Amino acid sequence: MTVLRSALFIAFIWVWTLVLSLLYLPLLALPRRAMRPAVKLWLTGVLGALRVIAGLAWELRGAENVPAGPLIIASKHQSAFETFVFHLLLSDPAYILKRELLWIPFFGWYLGKSGVIAIDRSAGTKALKAMVKGAEDAVAQGRPVVIFPEGTRAAPGAKLPYHSGVAMLYGALKVPVVPIALNSGLFWRRRGFAKKPGTLTIEALPAILPGMDRKAFMAELESRIETASDRLVAEARQRDSSL
């Protein structure tokens, strides 16, 4: 049943995305703000289908820990889910992502129009400087910046190094950093086909305020995210031993 429901969900996403991609073409000629409701409509359909068709719902904890105004969201990265959800939780977020995603026909065009911060990972220091400049521009517009410090998805329990880019943003932007823990990888596995039914959890942890030195900040960020994510994974597995 899980395989069938997952197949139906994926089929829906393909059709939903194709239809909206065609309908949204005129938006490419309009100001960027026109993309905001369009993105939310697409994501509402995606996550609604995830719940109704695949049986996978989600809950947010710690919303009170997200301060008003510009900030950095530093999120654990286990699945595709968190690449979507912040558009529904935040007002006009600026995701930091690899520029290759912009090359995908239709999807990449809309990504670029939505105001992402695309970086060339092969450019080394130049890429980091461009990332900081893009983030500074976003914060100046009052937008939150979303970054995945590990740089790629990791299975629940896997420990990947946290890259220095998030520390550069913390030092340059001087805004609060909200660590995000989650257990999405239990339900929506990296490169996995099946979407397991249940309720995944995403949790906003207390913000790290500006002013810490770089080494202390990185240690604190990683400790908070990893500890809380391990706790969420353990809670989900206690509810459902098949995860």
Buried (B, 14 or more C-beta within 10 A) or exposed (E): EBEEBBBBBBEBBEEBBEEBBEEBEEBEEEEEEBBBEBBEBBBEBBBEBBBBBBBBBBEBBBEEBBBEEBBBBBBBBBBBBBBBBBBBBBEBBBBBBBBEBBEEEBEBBBBBBBBBBBBEEEEEEEBBBBBBEBBBBBBEEEBBBBBBBBBEBBBBEEEEEBBEBBBBBBBBBEBBBBBBBBBBBBBBBBEEEBBBBBBBBBBBBEBBEBEBEEEEBBEBBBEBBBEBBBBBBEEBBEEEEEB
